[in-house]
Amino acid sequence: MTDALTRMLASREWLMADGANGTNLFNLGLYQRYAGQLDAAAATYRTVLSLVPNRGNAHAELGNVLLLQGDVESMPDALSE
């Protein structure tokens, strides 16, 4: 990550600015996944799901990250949590 991006992410207040739908956090997870930060992406998607449990695309993306990590055993739980 660049220094500017690192500073922006360090002040995560903007992540919660979208209210209760978790869109900013979800988008952060997408960025982390595409940047190869799979552990961080999984943690971010789990946070999204703790805030918005019925957000289907977060379940799907968590499953994708787990697949990329080779954690096939956890995928069914991630998709149905």
N, C-alpha and C positions, 0 to 999 in steps of 0.2 A: 504494500500500500504506500501511496505517497504520503509525505508529511502532512499535507493539507487535509487529505482524506482521514488520516489517523486522528488529527485534531478534531475534525468534524464528528467522527464516530465516538470520540471520547466524551463529547457532550451530547449524550443520547436523548436529551429532552425533545428534540425534534421528532424522534421516532414515535413518541406517543401523541404527537400533535394531530393524528388522524382520528382520534377518539377511540371508540371501542371496536373498530373493525380490523385492526392489526395490519393494515395495508403497508405502512412504512416498514414495519418489522418484517413482513413477508418479503418485501422488495429487498431488504438487507440480506435476508436468507438467500435470495436468488443471486445477489452479487457475490456473497461468500461462496456459494456453490460453484459459480462459474470461475471464481478466482482460485478454486482448488482448496478452499478452507472448509473442508467437509465437517470437521468436528464443530466448528463455529456455526456452520449452517444448520446442522442437526440441532444444536442448542437453541438457535434462533427460532427454528420451526416449532420446537417444543414449547418455547415461550409463547409464540403465537397461539398454539393450540391450548395453552393454559388460560389464555385470555378469551379466545373465541373457539371453543371446542368443536363447533360444527363447520369450521372453515375447511371445506373439502380439498381445495388446492394445497393447503398446508400439509394435510395428511399425505397427499400424493407426492409432494416435493420431499417430505421427510422420508417416504418410502424410496424415492429416487436416490437420495443421499445415502441411505443405508445400503442400497444395492451397490452404489459406487464404492462404499467402504467394505463391501463383501459381507455385510451383516444380514444375510438372507433370513436368518432365524427371527430377527426382530421386525421384519417387514410386515407380517400380518398384524402385529400389535399396533404398529405405526399407522397402518391404513384403517384400523377400526377403533382407535382410541377415542 
